[in-house]
């Protein structure tokens, strides 16, 4: 699958939450990060936290690792309400939420 410049990482995370499928996120990891921009809502941190916790509770380390890899790979290209994605997620408590796992 080819992901265009208007890809929304958040849509793929929503899909993983609703359907429990990580196929699109796996395919995203295979794409060049230069072609991807990610505009996310301010709820993105809560969605990520929910999905990471769910996958850890199910002992799905592969899926959890995939989510962290997406954050790492696309974080610099992420924008959450006009703010740098990683900075916004840190401000919203990403590190705190992860350390409480």
N, C-alpha and C positions, 0 to 999 in steps of 0.2 A: 504494500500500500504506500502511495506517495502522499506525504503530508505537505501542504502548501504553507505559504507564509502567514496565512491567517489562522493557522491551527490554534485552537485553544486547549492547552494542556488541561485546563479545568474540566472541559467536556469529557476528556478521556478518564479523568478521575471520577467524575459523576457516573460514567458508564461502568467503571469498576465497582463503585458503591452499589449501584442498582442491579447490575447483572452478575457481578462477581467474576467478570472476565477481564483479564489483563492483556489480552492479545494485542489490542491497539497500542497499549503502552509499551509492550515488547517491541512492536514494529517501529514505534517512535524512537526507541533507543538505537535502532539500526540506521536511522536517518542522520544526515549531517545536521549538526546543531546550527549551522549558519542559515539554514532555510526555515528555521522555526522562530516565531515570536510568540510570546505567551502573555496574553492579557487576562488577568484573573480578578475575580471579585474579592471583596474583603473577607468573605466566608471561606476562602481557599484554605487557610490554616486549619479551620475546624474540620473541613472535609478531609484534608490530609491526615489530621490527627485521628479522626474516626476510622479511616481506612487502614492506617498503620496499626492502630490498636486491634482492630478486627482481625487483621491478618496475623499479627503476633499471637493473639489468643487462639487462633486456629493452627498455630505453629507453622505458618506459611512463610518461612524465611525468604524464599525466593521472591515472593511478591513484595515483601517488605523491602528487601534489598533493591528491587526494581524501582520502588517509589523513591527511595533515597537517591538512587542513581539519577532519576529524572530531576529531582531537586538540584543535585550537583551539576548535571549537564546543562540544564536550561535555566538555572537560577539567575544567571547574569542577564538573560534575555526576558525574564519574567517582569511583568509590571502589574502591581496590585494598586488599583485606583490611582494611577499616575506615579506611584512611588516604586523605586527599585524593589523587585520581588523579594530578594534575600533580606534586605534591610527591613522591609515591611513584615516579613514572616518572623524575623528576629524580634522586632518591636512588639509583635502580637503574641510572642511567647513560644515560638517554635522550639527553641532550645530547652526552655523550661518544661514544655509538654513532653519532649523526648526524654529528658532526664528523669521524669516521673514514671516512665514505663517500667 
